Amino acid sequence: MLAPLLIFLAIILLLFKLPGFLELIGQAGCLNCAESSIWIPMIAGGYFAFLFAAMLLYPARFTPQVSKAGLFWALALAVSLTLTADELCYPCLMAHAAHIAAWGILCFFPLKKPRLKAYLLLISPMIAASFFLGLNLTLRLLDLTTPASGPSLGENISFVDTPYLKGADFKKFETTNLFFAGPNCPYCKAAYPKLESLANNKTDNSTRFIALTRNQTDEMKTMLPSFEWIEDPKGTLIQALKVKGFPTLIQIDQGGKVKSVRVGGDI
């Protein structure tokens, strides 16, 4: 009965693709890749949930012929999606591995009548936790006043005091654009041309464009040459402005108040 457990593992792995999950566990990363494609983890989660339920309720339907077809489908899906992806996603790779392994096991060890009570006892705590976690993430996604990454709209951030950026610096420009990026973030790379065009089209010196990252690379500077680049290895400013994922673009007015916050594919 290992195959259903592997399918359930794939469902758990998809939590890492949902918006706000990395923020929830206090980990900064490229979580906005998921925010820009929320339907992918939702559809995949629905598929795996259906497959998991079918394995438990109708084990006789998973004949060797069906299992071989399922294995071919799992392999084709993994290869096609991995080859077309801009960047490798480790939760996705592990979910694909669990999917392939589950069908592979069924080819050699057909399902027998499952002990449903034992399974429900095993997974009920995880089901409850997943439900409340998913509900929490959905509420975060629908909260338009508090972005998934960055300060709230209208918040005054003139308290900023770092060696490379201070609150007094905002007074020198009508608008300051702070762009937070990561070196291995595909949606950051997708945003570079738009931001570079925005910086090149400015008509005066009233607007400032700053890009910040923990680990600066030559490629990043090449793609955004019109921006001032600041390396924040300790994440001082990232933590101060509550940036939980990349890319995040924060616009600040002359008084130090947040005008707008854009995250992920919204940039």
Sequence and secondary structure as in RCSB ss.txt:
>XXXX:A:sequence
MLAPLLIFLAIILLLFKLPGFLELIGQAGCLNCAESSIWIPMIAGGYFAFLFAAMLLYPARFTPQVSKAGLFWAL
ALAVSLTLTADELCYPCLMAHAAHIAAWGILCFFPLKKPRLKAYLLLISPMIAASFFLGLNLTLRLLDLTTPASG
PSLGENISFVDTPYLKGADFKKFETTNLFFAGPNCPYCKAAYPKLESLANNKTDNSTRFIALTRNQTDEMKTMLP
SFEWIEDPKGTLIQALKVKGFPTLIQIDQGGKVKSVRVGGDI
>XXXX:A:secstr
 HHHHHHHHHHHHGGGGSTTHHHHTT  BSTHHHHTTTHHHHHHHHHHHHHHHHHHH GGG  HHHHHHHHHHHH
HHHHHHHHH SS  HHHHHHHHHHHHHHHHHHHS      HHHHHHHHHHHHHHHHHHHHHHHHHHH SSS SSS
  TT B TT B SS BGGGGGGSSEEEEEE  TT HHHHHHHHHHHHHHHT  SSSEEEEEEESS  HHHHHH T
TSEEEE TT HHHHHTT  BSSEEEEEETTSBEEEEEEGGG 
